[in-house]
Amino acid sequence: MVACGLLAASGVQGSDLAKEARWAAQIVDSLMDGDAVYLDDGRSEFLALETPATDDDSTRAVVVMHGTGVHPNWPTVVQPLRVRLTESGWHTLSIQMPVLANEAEHGDYAGIYDWVPGRIDAAVRYLRDKGAEKVVLVGHSQGATMVAYYLSRAHAPVDGFVAVGMSGGIAGGPMDTLAQLPQLDLPILDLYGSEDLPEVLASAAQRREATTSGDYTQQTVDGADHFFDGEEAQLLEVVNGWLDPRY
């Protein structure tokens, strides 16, 4: 609470740490799969949900990142990926990304993107220390926008990027995904639903054209919306089908 107040007083936006604490209390109290751990991004501690692979192999790991304003156990996309990828031999770590108050506009999030690198760095470092030889970043919606921002700058070495429901972002700032994609030199899966949000569908061709990665796959799941409601099996099938031959 004090940290949030100091940031507001100085005119610098920061993550809503009180909201993060409320999410954490709710999640930890009802957690069914995995364990809650707390990582340090250099500004504060933040919640992460760690779920070991069912075969106890920690050499392949994914960091899962949620969308706007929610949490690392969000029931759509995030929770199915963090839990069910473990059945395919992936050690998962779903992390709390920076959030703003509920009334914040989507574009307001640009003001807290400088919080993103520290959180992803902490997650990657944690997994490497656990023995991960391959680390793939998986982001949904704005989580994917945050990953693109992270990867377009100096960052910890990672091995791939799975973007679910990624849009072209907002031009001219840290959320400008179309400007960042040409700087990403690693395998990328750009996955979205045929009934996804208008901004995701409208930018699909632009994302494909902007990407210079030599290993880029864009795939649509027919009938899926932005949250893959009722299409979780197809979501996992596509993600696993992309991951398995590469790692």
Secondary structure, DSSP 8 states (H G I E B T S, - for coil): -HHHHHHHHTT-----HHHHHHHHHHHHHH--SSEEEEEE-SS-EEEEEEE--TT---SEEEEEE--TT--TT-TTTHHHHHHHGGGGT-EEEEE------TT--GGGGGGGGGGHHHHHHHHHHHHHHTT-SEEEEEEETHHHHHHHHHHTSS-----EEEEES-----TTSTT-HHHHGGG--S-EEEEEEEE--HHHHHTHHHHHHH---SSEEEEEEEEEETT-TT-HHHHHHHHHHHHHHH-
